[in-house]
Amino acid sequence: MLTKAQKNQVNYLSFLNTLVEYERNKRDEKNMEKRLKLASFPCITPLDEFHLY
């Protein structure tokens, strides 16, 4: 990420913003995985595969 920013001559604030967004997204993904694991659901079923009869 740093090499790409240097190559494209991105200013410091833009680089910092990109870095913070990346970290926030990774943290959100990790938290979601942790919550799903703690919920102990038997399996994950997407809504389009769920059938009500």
Backbone as a chain_set.jsonl record, in Angstrom:
{"seq": "MLTKAQKNQVNYLSFLNTLVEYERNKRDEKNMEKRLKLASFPCITPLDEFHLY", "coords": {"N": [[0.827, -1.181, 0.0], [1.925, 1.23, 0.781], [4.018, 1.468, -1.071], [2.556, 1.68, -3.43], [1.24, 4.12, -2.982], [3.433, 5.843, -2.892], [4.369, 5.549, -5.488], [2.258, 6.603, -6.966], [2.3, 9.142, -6.067], [0.692, 10.068, -3.888], [-0.826, 12.281, -1.605], [-0.125, 12.936, 1.901], [-2.421, 13.058, 3.624], [-4.426, 11.811, 2.092], [-3.318, 9.264, 1.808], [-3.24, 8.496, 4.516], [-5.989, 8.496, 5.083], [-6.863, 6.427, 3.393], [-5.477, 4.296, 4.537], [-6.607, 4.225, 7.136], [-9.287, 3.635, 6.505], [-8.942, 1.081, 5.385], [-7.965, -0.36, 7.613], [-10.176, -0.097, 9.337], [-12.172, -1.468, 7.891], [-11.068, -4.066, 7.838], [-11.059, -4.615, 10.575], [-13.816, -4.542, 11.105], [-14.66, -6.745, 9.556], [-13.319, -8.819, 10.909], [-14.503, -8.635, 13.448], [-17.143, -9.305, 12.776], [-16.826, -11.967, 11.948], [-15.99, -13.051, 14.385], [-18.264, -12.617, 15.981], [-20.158, -14.21, 14.65], [-19.037, -16.703, 15.074], [-19.146, -16.87, 17.885], [-21.891, -16.9, 18.196], [-22.636, -19.436, 17.612], [-24.135, -20.652, 15.523], [-25.773, -23.312, 13.774], [-25.338, -23.585, 11.008], [-24.601, -21.454, 8.214], [-27.041, -20.026, 6.314], [-27.899, -18.601, 3.341], [-30.376, -16.086, 2.589], [-31.699, -16.462, 0.128], [-31.665, -19.187, -0.147], [-33.287, -20.088, 1.799], [-36.328, -21.568, 2.583], [-39.739, -21.077, 3.06], [-42.538, -22.9, 4.063]], "CA": [[0.0, 0.0, 0.0], [2.839, 2.364, 0.848], [4.721, 1.548, -2.347], [1.588, 2.178, -4.41], [1.038, 5.535, -2.692], [4.64, 6.555, -3.317], [4.42, 5.497, -6.952], [1.22, 7.501, -7.482], [2.526, 10.431, -5.421], [-0.488, 10.395, -3.1], [-0.446, 13.122, -0.47], [-0.14, 12.273, 3.207], [-3.787, 12.919, 4.147], [-5.12, 10.791, 1.299], [-2.757, 7.972, 2.199], [-3.7, 8.199, 5.861], [-7.407, 8.179, 4.979], [-6.949, 5.091, 2.804], [-4.983, 3.36, 5.538], [-7.605, 4.124, 8.207], [-10.432, 2.912, 5.948], [-8.544, -0.322, 5.259], [-7.913, -0.932, 8.962], [-11.544, -0.167, 9.851], [-12.858, -2.559, 7.193], [-10.531, -5.344, 8.325], [-11.531, -4.784, 11.949], [-15.238, -4.88, 11.011], [-14.744, -8.127, 9.074], [-12.873, -9.703, 11.983], [-15.538, -8.613, 14.476], [-18.295, -10.061, 12.28], [-16.461, -13.385, 12.033], [-15.97, -13.433, 15.792], [-19.653, -12.676, 16.463], [-20.797, -15.393, 14.071], [-18.481, -17.875, 15.752], [-19.691, -16.888, 19.242], [-23.327, -17.178, 18.14], [-22.741, -20.894, 17.489], [-25.175, -21.069, 14.592], [-25.444, -24.619, 13.223], [-24.788, -23.344, 9.676], [-25.011, -20.164, 7.646], [-27.884, -20.228, 5.154], [-28.308, -17.334, 2.726], [-31.824, -15.918, 2.514], [-32.25, -17.011, -1.114], [-31.768, -20.646, -0.004], [-34.219, -20.381, 2.878], [-37.679, -21.77, 2.028], [-40.854, -21.157, 4.022], [-43.656, -23.674, 3.53]], "C": [[0.882, 1.26, 0.0], [3.567, 2.556, -0.476], [3.816, 2.118, -3.434], [1.347, 3.673, -4.224], [2.239, 6.361, -3.135], [4.717, 6.633, -4.831], [3.439, 6.495, -7.562], [1.302, 8.901, -6.885], [1.269, 10.929, -4.691], [-0.05, 11.242, -1.911], [-0.691, 12.391, 0.85], [-1.554, 12.056, 3.723], [-4.59, 11.87, 3.388], [-4.633, 9.399, 1.664], [-3.253, 7.558, 3.574], [-5.176, 7.818, 5.866], [-7.607, 6.766, 4.427], [-6.532, 4.028, 3.811], [-6.005, 3.148, 6.664], [-8.841, 3.365, 7.728], [-10.137, 1.419, 5.845], [-8.562, -1.012, 6.627], [-9.316, -1.092, 9.54], [-12.314, -1.312, 9.202], [-12.376, -3.921, 7.665], [-11.024, -5.638, 9.745], [-13.01, -5.171, 11.971], [-15.435, -6.326, 10.563], [-14.393, -9.114, 10.187], [-13.915, -9.777, 13.102], [-16.764, -9.408, 14.05], [-18.015, -11.556, 12.352], [-16.494, -13.875, 13.475], [-17.396, -13.562, 16.347], [-20.391, -13.894, 15.919], [-20.313, -16.661, 14.758], [-19.058, -18.0, 17.166], [-21.183, -17.22, 19.275], [-23.605, -18.676, 18.052], [-23.926, -21.329, 16.633], [-24.788, -22.423, 14.004], [-24.847, -24.517, 11.817], [-25.266, -21.978, 9.199], [-25.77, -20.45, 6.361], [-28.275, -18.875, 4.583], [-29.829, -17.27, 2.58], [-32.423, -16.52, 1.244], [-32.351, -18.533, -1.076], [-32.756, -21.05, 1.077], [-35.63, -20.449, 2.328], [-38.689, -21.868, 3.165], [-41.991, -21.913, 3.363], [-44.843, -23.534, 4.408]], "O": [[0.598, 2.227, -0.706], [3.715, 3.684, -0.947], [4.246, 2.931, -4.253], [1.259, 4.413, -5.204], [2.082, 7.45, -3.687], [5.087, 7.667, -5.388], [3.751, 7.154, -8.554], [0.459, 9.75, -7.174], [0.849, 12.072, -4.867], [0.971, 10.961, -1.284], [-1.374, 11.368, 0.897], [-1.862, 10.971, 4.216], [-5.356, 11.121, 3.994], [-5.427, 8.47, 1.811], [-3.642, 6.408, 3.78], [-5.57, 6.901, 6.587], [-8.428, 6.004, 4.939], [-7.169, 2.98, 3.916], [-6.235, 2.016, 7.089], [-9.384, 2.542, 8.464], [-10.983, 0.589, 6.18], [-9.105, -2.107, 6.774], [-9.615, -2.11, 10.164], [-13.028, -2.046, 9.885], [-13.18, -4.83, 7.871], [-11.363, -6.777, 10.068], [-13.417, -6.026, 12.758], [-16.267, -7.047, 11.114], [-15.081, -10.116, 10.382], [-14.178, -10.852, 13.639], [-17.363, -10.108, 14.866], [-18.876, -12.328, 12.772], [-16.967, -14.977, 13.755], [-17.697, -14.497, 17.089], [-21.159, -14.534, 16.637], [-21.093, -17.583, 14.995], [-19.416, -19.096, 17.598], [-21.68, -17.757, 20.264], [-24.702, -19.124, 18.385], [-24.636, -22.271, 16.984], [-23.608, -22.671, 13.757], [-23.945, -25.281, 11.472], [-26.229, -21.426, 9.732], [-25.225, -21.04, 5.428], [-28.918, -18.08, 5.268], [-30.486, -18.305, 2.46], [-33.541, -17.035, 1.277], [-33.058, -19.117, -1.898], [-33.031, -22.238, 1.251], [-36.092, -19.508, 1.682], [-38.514, -22.641, 4.107], [-42.371, -21.607, 2.233], [-45.891, -24.115, 4.126]]}, "num_chains": 1, "name": "protein.A"}
